[in-house]
Amino acid sequence: MDKTQLIARMIGPSLDAMGYELVRVMVSGQHHMKLQVMVERSDRAGMTVDDCADVSRAVSALLDVEDPIRGPYTLEVSSPGIDRPLTRLGDFDRFAGHLARVETVLPIEGRRRFKGRLIGVEGDRVRLALRGEGGEAAEDIGEVAVPFAAIQKAKLVLTDELIAASGARG
């Protein structure tokens, strides 16, 4: 188990109990490490500065006890934002209809990078309606089903539609 998975397992249950969902844990840097903890509220309300401070205090206390990162590090707690990363299988259903960029570990149908409208999840595969060139006005040019386990990174693409939907939720 790598360091990010270890930290996620350590802090996840406490965050759940506090009313937050863990979106992503990232560790970066070599000489001075940075630990990024990305969370969202379980009730889907917008994150506030107070929410981030509460999460930061809780995560700091847990990390002080377990000490999974040797040496100095900076803890950064943030919300996922509008053009958020998609890290959980359920995210792909939750944001169906929105544009996303998906990058895979190995090529699928001869490609590693896909951009398209999320259709949702079918079993353990993420379905995308691929987009042609031309920005938001581009047409769908086909479909692909990407195994969730093959996804290296994925995130929503900032569009007027996503901004409008975000405003309606918040």
FIKEKE-493167 format. One line per field, with one value per residue (C-alpha): x, y negated, z negated; chain; residue number from 1. Coordinates in pm, whole numbers, plus 50000, padded with zeros to 5 digits. Example, Ala and Ser with C-alpha at 12.3 -4.5 7.8 and 13.67 -1.06 7.14 Angstrom:
px = [51230_51367]
py = [50450_50106]
pz = [49220_49286]
chain = [A_A]
resi = [1_2]
This chain:
px = [50000_50146_50158_49850_49638_49768_49678_49336_49258_49378_49172_48870_48657_48704_48616_48305_48201_48248_48020_48284_48381_48743_48791_49168_49493_49813_50168_50422_50772_51098_51282_50974_50666_50322_50015_49699_49370_49071_48728_48366_48069_47855_47542_47683_47669_47960_48280_48365_48692_48563_48505_48864_48994_48792_48921_49278_49267_49123_49368_49664_49568_49538_49869_50048_49951_50031_50316_50300_50518_50870_51014_50853_50554_50282_49919_49683_49310_49088_48755_48749_48624_48392_48626_48697_48892_48683_48833_48551_48341_48025_48161_48116_47744_47699_47838_47684_47606_47910_48232_48536_48897_49011_49366_49441_49748_49767_49614_49251_49142_49482_49454_49538_49355_48983_48757_48384_48048_48008_47735_47781_47898_47818_47955_48319_48346_48311_48120_48204_48050_48365_48368_48499_48690_48510_48476_48137_47954_48136_47930_47962_48168_48144_48147_48410_48389_48698_48765_48768_49084_49264_49200_49510_49336_49008_48852_48556_48607_48499_48203_47916_47685_47895_47909_47529_47476_47716_47526_47198_47343_47515]
py = [50000_49662_49358_49189_49502_49540_49179_49210_49519_49340_49024_49143_49280_48967_48740_48951_48914_48536_48516_48498_48726_48773_48692_48726_48750_48643_48638_48436_48296_48452_48224_48062_48274_48136_48336_48230_48353_48274_48312_48222_48205_48519_48303_48153_47798_47575_47595_47296_47177_47304_47649_47658_47545_47816_48083_47953_47975_48328_48454_48294_48467_48806_48763_48654_48985_49215_49010_49158_48881_48861_48514_48176_48138_47888_47993_47837_47895_47791_47848_48013_47698_47682_47852_48120_48441_48755_49010_49242_49462_49288_48950_49061_49124_48815_48587_48767_48522_48305_48286_48463_48541_48895_49028_49398_49587_49790_49724_49821_49840_49692_49385_49280_48945_48900_48598_48641_48613_48850_49105_49281_49613_49959_50224_50129_49922_49548_49459_49144_48993_48871_48513_48376_48049_47720_47663_47677_47677_47991_48295_48644_48861_49201_49379_49550_49763_49723_49968_49767_49949_49824_49455_49268_48931_48773_48434_48229_47967_47616_47523_47274_47572_47696_47347_47315_47659_47573_47251_47441_47688_47428]
pz = [50000_50098_49873_50020_49972_49616_49532_49699_49489_49175_49216_49418_49132_48919_49211_49280_48914_48942_49247_49521_49808_49903_50271_50305_50111_50286_50155_50352_50313_50207_49967_49816_49867_49936_49838_50019_49876_50095_49935_49997_49766_49755_49783_50110_49968_50060_49859_49641_49491_49154_49306_49434_49095_48915_49153_49120_48739_48746_49009_48828_48504_48677_48860_48542_48380_48674_48831_49184_49332_49195_49167_49226_49456_49536_49504_49757_49723_50013_50181_50524_50702_51001_51251_50997_51027_51067_50832_50731_50956_50835_50952_51312_51257_51041_51313_51612_51890_51822_52021_51878_51965_51887_51905_51880_51765_52088_52430_52486_52848_52936_52710_52355_52351_52399_52387_52390_52226_51932_51995_51662_51527_51658_51424_51366_51685_51735_52051_52248_52560_52734_52862_53186_53208_53156_52782_52612_52947_53068_53157_53014_53252_53086_52755_52542_52225_52008_51722_51399_51286_51600_51528_51419_51382_51476_51422_51527_51797_51702_51924_51900_51841_51548_51396_51427_51269_50988_50917_50904_50650_50430]
chain = [A_A_A_A_A_A_A_A_A_A_A_A_A_A_A_A_A_A_A_A_A_A_A_A_A_A_A_A_A_A_A_A_A_A_A_A_A_A_A_A_A_A_A_A_A_A_A_A_A_A_A_A_A_A_A_A_A_A_A_A_A_A_A_A_A_A_A_A_A_A_A_A_A_A_A_A_A_A_A_A_A_A_A_A_A_A_A_A_A_A_A_A_A_A_A_A_A_A_A_A_A_A_A_A_A_A_A_A_A_A_A_A_A_A_A_A_A_A_A_A_A_A_A_A_A_A_A_A_A_A_A_A_A_A_A_A_A_A_A_A_A_A_A_A_A_A_A_A_A_A_A_A_A_A_A_A_A_A_A_A_A_A_A_A_A_A_A_A_A_A]
resi = [1_2_3_4_5_6_7_8_9_10_11_12_13_14_15_16_17_18_19_20_21_22_23_24_25_26_27_28_29_30_31_32_33_34_35_36_37_38_39_40_41_42_43_44_45_46_47_48_49_50_51_52_53_54_55_56_57_58_59_60_61_62_63_64_65_66_67_68_69_70_71_72_73_74_75_76_77_78_79_80_81_82_83_84_85_86_87_88_89_90_91_92_93_94_95_96_97_98_99_100_101_102_103_104_105_106_107_108_109_110_111_112_113_114_115_116_117_118_119_120_121_122_123_124_125_126_127_128_129_130_131_132_133_134_135_136_137_138_139_140_141_142_143_144_145_146_147_148_149_150_151_152_153_154_155_156_157_158_159_160_161_162_163_164_165_166_167_168_169_170]
